[in-house]
Amino acid sequence: MIVTMFSKTPLLALLMISLTHQIQLNIISMPNNLTPEDLPEPCAVVCVGVAQPSGWTDSSWSAGKSYLKVDLSGCKFVSQPLITVTVAGVGSCPAVFVDKKGTSFFTAYTVGDMAAEEGKDQRCELHWSAFGYNCN
C-alpha cells in the first residue's frame, strides 16, 4: 500500500524524506564574547515557549512595574542564550525588556507601568525564543 502510494506520487515521497532532515541553525555571535568556535555547531539549539499571564508579578524594586520570570531549565543551555520576546494578549499589553539572564532562566520586565493584575486581566502572554548551545 505505501509503496504503491509513493510510486504514484514521487513528490510525496520526497516530502516525507525531507521532513525527517534536521534543520540547520547558524549562530553568528553570542553574549559574553563567546564565538561559534567556542561551542560546536551540532550543539546549537532553539528553545521556544509562552509564559502564561498567571505568572505576572508586581515588582518590589520599581513601583508600578511588573515582570515574568521564565524557566529555561528544560532547554539545558550550557551558556547564556540569545533571547527574544514579544507580548500578546486580548487587551493592551506593555512593552517589555529582558534582564537577569542566565542559562536556566530569564526575567522580562515591563517598560511602562502595568500592575501584575492588569497583565493577568488582559491575558498578556510572553512569547519567547532562546537560541544557544546545549553541549560544549
C-alpha positions in Angstrom: 0.0 0.0 0.0 2.7 2.5 1.0 5.0 1.5 -1.9 2.1 2.0 -4.3 1.2 5.4 -2.8 4.9 6.6 -3.2 5.3 5.2 -6.7 2.2 7.2 -7.8 3.3 10.4 -6.1 7.1 10.9 -6.1 6.7 14.4 -4.7 5.0 12.9 -1.6 7.9 10.5 -1.1 10.4 13.4 -1.5 8.4 15.5 1.0 8.4 12.6 3.6 12.1 12.2 3.3 12.8 16.0 3.5 10.6 16.3 6.7 12.9 14.0 8.5 16.0 16.1 7.8 17.3 18.2 10.7 17.1 22.0 10.5 20.5 23.8 10.3 21.0 26.5 12.8 23.8 29.0 12.4 24.6 31.2 15.4 26.8 34.1 14.4 27.5 35.7 17.8 26.7 35.1 21.4 26.7 37.1 24.7 29.8 37.0 26.9 32.2 37.2 24.0 31.6 33.6 23.0 32.3 32.8 19.4 30.9 29.9 17.2 34.3 28.3 17.5 33.9 28.1 21.3 30.9 25.8 21.1 30.4 23.2 18.3 27.7 23.6 15.7 25.9 20.3 16.4 25.1 21.6 19.9 23.2 24.7 18.6 19.5 24.6 19.6 16.4 26.7 19.6 14.1 26.6 22.6 10.7 28.4 22.5 7.7 28.8 24.7 5.0 31.0 26.1 4.9 32.4 29.7 1.3 32.4 30.8 -0.4 35.6 32.1 -0.8 34.0 35.6 2.9 34.4 36.1 2.9 38.3 36.2 4.3 39.5 39.5 4.5 43.1 40.8 8.0 44.5 41.0 9.3 45.2 44.5 12.1 47.5 43.2 10.1 49.7 40.8 6.6 50.9 41.7 4.0 50.3 39.0 6.1 47.8 37.1 5.7 44.0 36.9 7.6 41.1 35.5 7.5 37.5 34.3 10.3 35.0 35.2 10.7 32.3 32.6 12.2 28.9 33.4 14.7 27.7 30.7 15.9 24.6 32.6 14.3 22.3 30.1 16.5 23.8 27.3 19.6 22.6 29.1 21.8 25.5 27.9 25.4 25.4 28.9 25.9 29.1 28.3 23.7 32.2 28.3 21.4 32.0 25.2 20.3 34.8 23.0 16.7 35.7 24.0 13.9 37.4 22.0 10.4 38.2 23.4 7.1 39.6 22.3 3.9 40.2 24.3 0.5 39.3 23.0 -3.0 39.5 24.7 -6.6 40.4 24.3 -6.1 43.9 25.5 -3.3 46.5 25.8 -0.1 44.7 26.8 3.1 46.5 27.7 6.4 46.6 26.0 9.0 44.5 27.9 12.8 44.2 28.2 14.8 41.2 29.2 17.1 41.3 32.2 18.6 39.0 34.7 19.5 36.3 32.1 21.1 33.0 32.9 21.4 29.5 31.5 18.3 28.3 33.2 16.0 31.4 33.4 15.4 35.0 32.3 13.1 37.8 33.6 11.1 40.1 31.4 10.1 43.4 33.0 7.5 45.9 31.8 8.9 49.1 30.3 5.9 51.2 31.2 3.6 50.9 34.3 1.4 47.9 34.5 0.3 46.1 37.7 0.6 42.3 37.6 -3.2 42.0 38.0 -3.6 44.1 34.8 -1.3 41.7 32.9 -3.4 38.8 34.1 -6.7 40.6 33.2 -5.5 41.5 29.7 -4.2 37.9 29.3 -0.8 39.2 28.3 1.3 36.2 27.3 5.1 36.4 26.8 6.1 34.6 23.7 9.9 33.8 23.8 12.6 32.2 21.8 16.1 31.3 23.1 19.0 30.4 20.8 22.1 28.8 22.3 24.1 25.7 22.9 23.3 22.5 25.0 26.8 20.9 24.9 30.4 22.0 24.7 
